[in-house]
Amino acid sequence: KYRKINDPNTIPLLLVGNEASPNSRAVAYVNHKTKEVVVNPQGLQNIEADKTYQMWADVEGEMIDMGLLSNEEDLIALKYIDEAESFNITIEPAGGNDHATVENLVANVFL
């Protein structure tokens, strides 16, 4: 994972917390050449045990699941989504959700 984030083709993107979670931060490392995404979620605030963070790619207004995040891990490989316009992190029920709960959006970055 460390080799992936240090690849010269990898772009680091800072996902900044919004008003719902102003102190949250996560870094997504995206490599469009190898089509890989690795996320460091350690800057996300702690949440209840029955909740989880989930990352989504916005493609033409549709939120596509990229995977679950835990701020107890340092680097998590997620699904690469072609044509993503932004990355978004929401708080969802433990185990994740089929559809993004947009009102629980806590961080995002435009690509």
Solvent accessible surface area in square Angstrom, and as a share of the most:
residue,aa,sasa,rsa
1,K,112,0.48
2,Y,130,0.50
3,R,199,0.73
4,K,75,0.32
5,I,33,0.17
6,N,113,0.58
7,D,43,0.22
8,P,133,0.84
9,N,68,0.35
10,T,18,0.10
11,I,82,0.42
12,P,87,0.55
13,L,33,0.16
14,L,89,0.44
15,L,0,0.00
16,V,63,0.36
17,G,12,0.11
18,N,37,0.19
19,E,158,0.71
20,A,72,0.56
21,S,6,0.04
22,P,78,0.49
23,N,113,0.58
24,S,0,0.00
25,R,97,0.35
26,A,2,0.02
27,V,39,0.23
28,A,0,0.00
29,Y,42,0.16
30,V,1,0.00
31,N,6,0.03
32,H,89,0.40
33,K,155,0.66
34,T,69,0.40
35,K,107,0.45
36,E,54,0.24
37,V,2,0.01
38,V,3,0.02
39,V,0,0.00
40,N,43,0.22
41,P,0,0.00
42,Q,96,0.43
43,G,37,0.36
44,L,6,0.03
45,Q,68,0.30
46,N,135,0.69
47,I,54,0.27
48,E,110,0.49
49,A,109,0.84
50,D,93,0.48
51,K,82,0.35
52,T,21,0.12
53,Y,4,0.02
54,Q,4,0.02
55,M,0,0.00
56,W,1,0.00
57,A,0,0.00
58,D,33,0.17
59,V,27,0.16
60,E,148,0.66
61,G,65,0.63
62,E,111,0.50
63,M,45,0.20
64,I,57,0.29
65,D,47,0.24
66,M,2,0.01
67,G,14,0.13
68,L,76,0.38
69,L,5,0.02
70,S,40,0.26
71,N,29,0.15
72,E,155,0.69
73,E,86,0.39
74,D,61,0.31
75,L,9,0.05
76,I,21,0.11
77,A,58,0.45
78,L,22,0.11
79,K,113,0.48
80,Y,47,0.18
81,I,31,0.16
82,D,74,0.39
83,E,137,0.61
84,A,18,0.14
85,E,84,0.38
86,S,4,0.03
87,F,4,0.02
88,N,8,0.04
89,I,0,0.00
90,T,0,0.00
91,I,35,0.18
92,E,1,0.01
93,P,68,0.43
94,A,62,0.48
95,G,66,0.64
96,G,21,0.20
97,N,56,0.29
98,D,123,0.64
99,H,144,0.64
100,A,18,0.14
101,T,31,0.18
102,V,85,0.49
103,E,145,0.65
104,N,61,0.31
105,L,39,0.20
106,V,4,0.02
107,A,0,0.00
108,N,43,0.22
109,V,27,0.15
110,F,156,0.65
111,L,84,0.42
